[in-house]
Structure formats: structure tokens, C-alpha cells
Amino acid sequence: MKKITLLAILSVTLALVGCNTVKGVGQDLQKAGEKIEGAAKK
């Protein structure tokens, strides 16, 4: 029972970390796109 609980906690933790990483990459790409768009308008 303890192994199952530990495995469940680890799985949830990894899922949350993964979501934050994907969100961060999306924000970085958005900022890069805005800079490229700004340079193109000049």
C-alpha cells in the first residue's frame, strides 16, 4: 500500500512539473514571436 501511495504522489508531482515546463516554453515562444513581429514592423 505504501508503494502505491508513493507512486501516485510521484506521478502527480511529475505531471505538475511537466505542465509548468510546457507553459513556460509557450510563454517564451510567444515573447519571441512578439519581438520578431516588432522587428518586422520597423
N, CA, C and O atoms as a GROMACS GRO file, in nm:
protein
  168
    1MET      N    1   0.082  -0.120   0.000
    1MET     CA    2   0.000   0.000   0.000
    1MET      C    3   0.087   0.126   0.000
    1MET      O    4   0.054   0.223  -0.068
    2LYS      N    5   0.196   0.125   0.074
    2LYS     CA    6   0.283   0.243   0.079
    2LYS      C    7   0.348   0.268  -0.057
    2LYS      O    8   0.367   0.383  -0.095
    3LYS      N    9   0.381   0.162  -0.129
    3LYS     CA   10   0.443   0.178  -0.261
    3LYS      C   11   0.346   0.241  -0.359
    3LYS      O   12   0.385   0.325  -0.440
    4ILE      N   13   0.221   0.202  -0.352
    4ILE     CA   14   0.120   0.259  -0.442
    4ILE      C   15   0.099   0.407  -0.413
    4ILE      O   16   0.088   0.488  -0.505
    5THR      N   17   0.094   0.442  -0.286
    5THR     CA   18   0.077   0.582  -0.246
    5THR      C   19   0.195   0.666  -0.292
    5THR      O   20   0.178   0.775  -0.346
    6LEU      N   21   0.315   0.615  -0.271
    6LEU     CA   22   0.436   0.686  -0.313
    6LEU      C   23   0.438   0.704  -0.464
    6LEU      O   24   0.472   0.811  -0.514
    7LEU      N   25   0.403   0.599  -0.537
    7LEU     CA   26   0.399   0.606  -0.683
    7LEU      C   27   0.297   0.709  -0.731
    7LEU      O   28   0.323   0.782  -0.826
    8ALA      N   29   0.182   0.715  -0.666
    8ALA     CA   30   0.079   0.811  -0.703
    8ALA      C   31   0.127   0.954  -0.678
    8ALA      O   32   0.106   1.042  -0.761
    9ILE      N   33   0.191   0.977  -0.564
    9ILE     CA   34   0.242   1.111  -0.533
    9ILE      C   35   0.349   1.152  -0.632
    9ILE      O   36   0.349   1.267  -0.678
   10LEU      N   37   0.438   1.062  -0.666
   10LEU     CA   38   0.543   1.093  -0.765
   10LEU      C   39   0.483   1.123  -0.902
   10LEU      O   40   0.529   1.214  -0.971
   11SER      N   41   0.382   1.049  -0.940
   11SER     CA   42   0.318   1.070  -1.071
   11SER      C   43   0.253   1.208  -1.078
   11SER      O   44   0.267   1.278  -1.178
   12VAL      N   45   0.184   1.246  -0.973
   12VAL     CA   46   0.118   1.377  -0.970
   12VAL      C   47   0.223   1.489  -0.973
   12VAL      O   48   0.206   1.589  -1.043
   13THR      N   49   0.330   1.470  -0.898
   13THR     CA   50   0.436   1.571  -0.895
   13THR      C   51   0.498   1.588  -1.032
   13THR      O   52   0.518   1.701  -1.078
   14LEU      N   53   0.530   1.478  -1.099
   14LEU     CA   54   0.588   1.487  -1.233
   14LEU      C   55   0.493   1.551  -1.332
   14LEU      O   56   0.535   1.626  -1.420
   15ALA      N   57   0.365   1.522  -1.320
   15ALA     CA   58   0.266   1.582  -1.410
   15ALA      C   59   0.260   1.733  -1.390
   15ALA      O   60   0.252   1.808  -1.488
   16LEU      N   61   0.263   1.778  -1.266
   16LEU     CA   62   0.258   1.923  -1.238
   16LEU      C   63   0.383   1.993  -1.289
   16LEU      O   64   0.375   2.102  -1.345
   17VAL      N   65   0.499   1.932  -1.270
   17VAL     CA   66   0.624   1.990  -1.319
   17VAL      C   67   0.622   1.997  -1.471
   17VAL      O   68   0.665   2.096  -1.528
   18GLY      N   69   0.573   1.894  -1.536
   18GLY     CA   70   0.564   1.890  -1.681
   18GLY      C   71   0.474   2.000  -1.735
   18GLY      O   72   0.506   2.063  -1.836
   19CYS      N   73   0.363   2.024  -1.670
   19CYS     CA   74   0.270   2.128  -1.714
   19CYS      C   75   0.336   2.265  -1.704
   19CYS      O   76   0.321   2.348  -1.794
   20ASN      N   77   0.406   2.289  -1.596
   20ASN     CA   78   0.472   2.418  -1.579
   20ASN      C   79   0.580   2.438  -1.685
   20ASN      O   80   0.598   2.549  -1.734
   21THR      N   81   0.650   2.332  -1.720
   21THR     CA   82   0.755   2.341  -1.821
   21THR      C   83   0.695   2.375  -1.957
   21THR      O   84   0.746   2.463  -2.027
   22VAL      N   85   0.589   2.307  -1.993
   22VAL     CA   86   0.523   2.332  -2.122
   22VAL      C   87   0.467   2.475  -2.126
   22VAL      O   88   0.476   2.542  -2.228
   23LYS      N   89   0.412   2.519  -2.016
   23LYS     CA   90   0.358   2.655  -2.010
   23LYS      C   91   0.470   2.757  -2.027
   23LYS      O   92   0.453   2.857  -2.098
   24GLY      N   93   0.584   2.733  -1.965
   24GLY     CA   94   0.698   2.824  -1.975
   24GLY      C   95   0.752   2.832  -2.118
   24GLY      O   96   0.786   2.940  -2.166
   25VAL      N   97   0.758   2.718  -2.184
   25VAL     CA   98   0.805   2.716  -2.324
   25VAL      C   99   0.708   2.795  -2.411
   25VAL      O  100   0.751   2.871  -2.498
   26GLY      N  101   0.580   2.779  -2.388
   26GLY     CA  102   0.480   2.853  -2.464
   26GLY      C  103   0.494   3.004  -2.446
   26GLY      O  104   0.480   3.080  -2.541
   27GLN      N  105   0.521   3.045  -2.324
   27GLN     CA  106   0.538   3.189  -2.297
   27GLN      C  107   0.664   3.241  -2.365
   27GLN      O  108   0.664   3.352  -2.419
   28ASP      N  109   0.772   3.163  -2.364
   28ASP     CA  110   0.896   3.204  -2.430
   28ASP      C  111   0.875   3.218  -2.580
   28ASP      O  112   0.922   3.315  -2.641
   29LEU      N  113   0.805   3.124  -2.640
   29LEU     CA  114   0.778   3.131  -2.784
   29LEU      C  115   0.692   3.252  -2.817
   29LEU      O  116   0.711   3.316  -2.920
   30GLN      N  117   0.598   3.282  -2.731
   30GLN     CA  118   0.511   3.397  -2.756
   30GLN      C  119   0.591   3.527  -2.751
   30GLN      O  120   0.572   3.614  -2.835
   31LYS      N  121   0.680   3.540  -2.655
   31LYS     CA  122   0.762   3.660  -2.645
   31LYS      C  123   0.855   3.673  -2.765
   31LYS      O  124   0.875   3.783  -2.817
   32ALA      N  125   0.911   3.561  -2.810
   32ALA     CA  126   0.999   3.563  -2.927
   32ALA      C  127   0.920   3.606  -3.050
   32ALA      O  128   0.969   3.684  -3.131
   33GLY      N  129   0.799   3.557  -3.064
   33GLY     CA  130   0.714   3.595  -3.175
   33GLY      C  131   0.680   3.743  -3.173
   33GLY      O  132   0.675   3.807  -3.278
   34GLU      N  133   0.658   3.798  -3.056
   34GLU     CA  134   0.627   3.941  -3.045
   34GLU      C  135   0.748   4.025  -3.086
   34GLU      O  136   0.732   4.129  -3.150
   35LYS      N  137   0.868   3.982  -3.050
   35LYS     CA  138   0.989   4.057  -3.088
   35LYS      C  139   1.011   4.050  -3.238
   35LYS      O  140   1.048   4.149  -3.300
   36ILE      N  141   0.988   3.934  -3.297
   36ILE     CA  142   1.004   3.920  -3.442
   36ILE      C  143   0.901   4.008  -3.513
   36ILE      O  144   0.933   4.074  -3.612
   37GLU      N  145   0.778   4.007  -3.463
   37GLU     CA  146   0.674   4.091  -3.522
   37GLU      C  147   0.710   4.239  -3.512
   37GLU      O  148   0.689   4.315  -3.606
   38GLY      N  149   0.763   4.280  -3.398
   38GLY     CA  150   0.803   4.418  -3.379
   38GLY      C  151   0.916   4.457  -3.473
   38GLY      O  152   0.916   4.568  -3.526
   39ALA      N  153   1.012   4.367  -3.494
   39ALA     CA  154   1.123   4.395  -3.585
   39ALA      C  155   1.073   4.404  -3.729
   39ALA      O  156   1.124   4.484  -3.807
   40ALA      N  157   0.974   4.323  -3.765
   40ALA     CA  158   0.922   4.324  -3.900
   40ALA      C  159   0.847   4.453  -3.930
   40ALA      O  160   0.842   4.497  -4.045
   41LYS      N  161   0.787   4.513  -3.828
   41LYS     CA  162   0.710   4.636  -3.848
   41LYS      C  163   0.799   4.757  -3.867
   41LYS      O  164   0.754   4.860  -3.919
   42LYS      N  165   0.926   4.748  -3.827
   42LYS     CA  166   1.016   4.863  -3.837
   42LYS      C  167   1.056   4.891  -3.976
   42LYS      O  168   1.132   4.985  -4.001
   0.00000   0.00000   0.00000
